[in-house]
Amino acid sequence: MSRVSARAARLLLALILLGGGLAAPGQAQEPAPIYDEAAVPDYTLPPLLTRPSGDSVRTAEAWWTARRPRLLRQFRTHVYGDLPPLPPAFRVEAHGATPDALGGAATRRQVTLHFTDRPEGPELDLLIYRPNDVDGPVPVFAGLNFAGNHTVAAAPGIRLPDGWVPDWGDVPSDSGRAVAAARGTRERRWPVEQIVGRGYGLVTAYYGDLFPDRADGFSESVYRLASDSAGLDAGGGDGSAISAWAWGLHRMMDYAARADALDDDRVIAVGHSRLGKAALWAGATDRRFAAVLDNASGAGGSALFRRRYGERVVHLDQSFPHWFCDTFGRYRENESALPVDQHQLLALIAPRPLLVSPKSEDRWADPRGMVLSARHASPAWRLLGQEGLAIDTMPAPGTPVLSRVGAFLRPGEHDLLPADWAVFLDFADRHLRPPSPTR
């Protein structure tokens, strides 16, 4: 089966399942998730610091020149697919500034990143906040949001997305179009005053501008850029939504490198849930990010596939085939055949700071599997002269572990809350040391 026909088959199945219909003939229904530790099967993780020859990776040089490149290739081939091509153009269109945002505490800017010279795009709208009481470039959190920049803050001047937006229930929309009534509905996930008050900036963008989060979103995504350069065919090919979203974070880094007010040496990739998966992949594929913060990314993020706890490959492939590459579907009921597992993804971020943040009641995302993954990734940090995860057991709920590889088990359910951001800020303070406010 060709790559295009494989994508079409997975798309058809996903549309049937999401529409409430029956599975295709001969297609097994999704298995019930495992939520009992006693039912987790025995498993063996693929080795982190062993070459295919069986030789151990003992030096930093061997990691950078041989082992790390091989792991990157394997994740591209078997999990996330190819990144979209580099944009043939990169033009920043400014939409003005609000120097007295947040009661005078911050300057708010909005810009559009244009990736081609064509008026039809694709393009990406950025919402930027920078504290006013810090001299010089500031460290910055860079993260994608789920429902549009206008949901991050209620300010009436924030631009609405032009394209499709999802129906999340708590975010009003009009038949897939953004509406003003949704302004500020996701402020809890982006406590801008808290971030700015600690001396950090924030850059965020709407993930649907990069790849609409639908099984049929490929042709509307930034993979359209392939028509302007050698690369994937916009009608098929082995890309994925997660790679498109990670690519968007790369472009946000490009902007930070051009913005005098932002410190491009201290850009922190942050993401929640599926966008936590994207933040991890962005950090793995772009070493310019100074740190990565993963909030409840679960399967396909930091949780170990081989535990088969909570969400599994089969669930991901049936419900969200567009998140991963076509090859990923081969492992839907055989995680042990995957050449990689997610501790190796985390290791690709070494030696930079990494925080994984599961939630105690979020069993679907396998909180224990996320922490175990960080522990099994830690030898890469130690090989490169840094500390790994400082604990060998699960952290106590509500007690952050802020070692170079850190973990924070927040009590509660799957969400991104100000309590998470408080720990993110402490973690960034410890490892990136922002300058003190001038006040």
C-alpha positions, 0 to 999 in steps of 0.5 A, a space after each residue: 500500500 502506498 503512503 498516500 493510500 495508507 493515509 487515506 485508509 487511516 483517515 477513513 477509519 478515523 472519520 468512521 470512529 469519530 462519527 460514531 459509526 462501526 469500525 471497518 470490516 475486520 477492524 478490531 475495536 479499541 481495547 480497554 485501557 489498563 489502569 491496574 499496575 498489576 496488569 502492566 506486562 513485563 517489558 524490556 526498553 530499547 537501550 539508550 546508550 548502546 549502539 546496534 553493534 552492541 557496543 556501549 556509548 561511553 563518550 559525549 562525542 559518540 553520543 553527538 556524532 552517532 547515537 543521537 543522530 540515529 535515534 532522531 532518524 528512528 523517531 522520524 521514521 517510526 513515530 513522528 514522520 518528516 518535519 515540513 520543509 523550511 519556509 521559502 520565505 520568512 517575513 514578520 508583519 507587525 500589528 502594533 504594540 500595547 505598551 500598557 498591557 496588564 495595567 502597565 506591567 507588560 507590553 503586548 505585541 502581535 505579529 504574523 509570520 509569513 512563510 511564503 510570498 503568496 497571499 494565501 499563506 500559510 502563516 502564523 499569528 503570534 501573541 507576545 507579552 514582555 515585562 516592562 520592568 526588566 532591562 534588556 532581553 528577557 527569557 521567554 516561554 514559547 508554547 502553542 495554544 488550543 483555541 486561538 490567541 484570543 482565548 489566552 487573554 480577554 483583551 479586545 485587541 487580540 486578533 481572532 484566527 481566520 481559519 477553523 477552530 475546534 469545538 471544545 465545549 468551554 470555548 464558544 465558536 460559530 460552526 468552526 469559526 472563532 468568535 469574540 465571545 471566546 475571549 479569555 476563556 482559556 486564561 487559566 492555562 496562560 496566567 500571563 500576569 504570573 509569568 510576567 511578574 516573575 520576569 519572563 516573556 510569553 510567546 504563543 500561537 494557535 496550533 490550528 494555524 499549523 495543522 488543523 487538528 482533524 484527521 483530514 487536516 493535512 492538506 490545509 497544514 504547513 505541509 503545503 509549503 512542500 509545493 514550493 520546495 522539494 519535499 512532501 506532497 501536500 496530498 499525502 506523504 509521511 508527515 504528521 500534525 505533531 511534526 507540524 506543531 513542532 515545526 511551528 515552535 521552531 519558527 517561533 524560535 526564529 522570531 525570538 532570534 530576531 526580536 531584540 526584546 527577547 533572549 533567544 538563548 533562554 527560550 523555553 518550549 512548553 506544551 500541554 497534552 498533545 502539545 506537550 508531545 509537540 514541545 518534546 519533539 520540538 526540543 529534540 529536533 531544535 537544540 536552540 531551545 534552552 529547556 523543555 517543559 512537558 505538561 501531561 503529554 502521556 502516550 506519544 509524549 513522555 510516557 513509556 509505550 511498552 507499559 501499555 498503561 492508559 492510552 496506547 498506540 492502538 487508541 492513538 492510531 484509531 482516534 488521532 491518525 494525523 498526530 503521527 506518521 503512517 508507519 506508526 500504525 504498524 505498532 498499534 497492537 505491538 508496542 514491543 516491536 517499536 524500535 524506540 520508546 519515549 525515554 529515548 525521545 527525552 534523552 534527545 533533549 539532554 543536557 538541557 533542563 527538562 521537566 515532566 509534569 504528570 497529574 495524579 488523577 490523569 490515568 489515561 496519560 500514565 503519570 508513572 510512565 512519564 516519571 519512569 521515562 524521565 528516570 530511564 532517560 537520565 543516563 544521557 544527562 549524566 553522560 554529558 556531565 549533568 545530573 539526571 532525575 534526582 529521585 528513584 521513585 514517584 514524587 510525592 503529589 504536590 512536591 516538585 523535584 527540580 533537578 536538571 531532569 525534573 518531575 512534578 506530580 500535581 494533584 488533580 486531573 488533566 489540565 494546565 493550571 496556575 499551580 503548574 506555572 508556579 513550578 515551571 517558573 521555579 524550575 526556570 529560575 533554578 536552571 536559567 537564572 533570569 535577571 532580577 526585575 529593576 523595580 
